[in-house]
Amino acid sequence: MNMQAVFHFLLMVVFLIIYVLAFIIVKPFLLNHKRLISTLSLKLSYLLYLLMLLVSVYLFMFYSPNDI
């Protein structure tokens, strides 16, 4: 295993831990019954935004524009 593959694996593990911790903190299944739609949309949009941010950081770190 070369060093770049180890770094890829470690970064994926760190990003996965960050996403799982955010999921635990946000608690998307704990909803406010008076404002059901807005609570759910805010929580899901935050988790989707975080996922897109982590994927884009990963792609920008390891791939050039020609590789994608």
C-alpha positions in Angstrom: 0.0 0.0 0.0 1.5 3.3 -1.0 1.3 6.5 1.1 -1.3 8.2 -1.1 -3.7 5.3 -0.6 -3.3 5.5 3.1 -3.9 9.2 3.1 -7.0 8.7 1.0 -8.3 6.1 3.5 -7.5 8.3 6.5 -9.2 11.3 5.1 -12.3 9.3 4.2 -12.5 8.0 7.8 -12.1 11.5 9.2 -14.8 12.8 6.9 -17.1 9.9 7.8 -16.6 10.6 11.5 -17.4 14.3 11.0 -20.6 13.4 9.1 -21.7 10.9 11.7 -21.0 13.3 14.6 -23.0 16.0 12.7 -25.8 13.5 12.2 -25.8 12.7 15.9 -25.8 16.4 16.9 -28.5 17.5 14.5 -30.8 14.5 15.3 -32.8 14.7 12.1 -35.6 12.4 13.4 -36.3 14.5 16.4 -38.9 16.9 15.0 -40.8 19.9 16.4 -44.5 19.0 16.0 -45.7 22.6 15.5 -43.1 23.3 12.8 -42.6 19.9 11.2 -41.8 20.8 7.6 -39.4 23.7 8.5 -37.5 21.7 11.1 -37.1 18.7 8.7 -36.1 20.9 5.8 -33.5 22.8 7.9 -31.9 19.6 9.2 -31.9 17.8 5.9 -30.5 20.8 4.1 -27.7 21.2 6.6 -26.8 17.5 6.3 -26.9 17.7 2.5 -24.8 20.9 2.5 -22.2 19.2 4.8 -22.1 16.1 2.5 -21.5 18.2 -0.6 -18.8 20.2 1.2 -17.0 17.1 2.3 -17.2 15.5 -1.2 -16.0 18.7 -2.9 -13.0 19.1 -0.4 -12.1 15.5 -1.1 -12.2 15.9 -4.8 -10.3 19.2 -4.8 -7.6 17.7 -2.6 -6.9 14.5 -4.6 -8.0 15.1 -8.2 -7.0 17.7 -10.8 -9.7 19.1 -13.2 -8.5 16.7 -15.9 -9.1 13.6 -13.8 -12.8 14.4 -13.0 
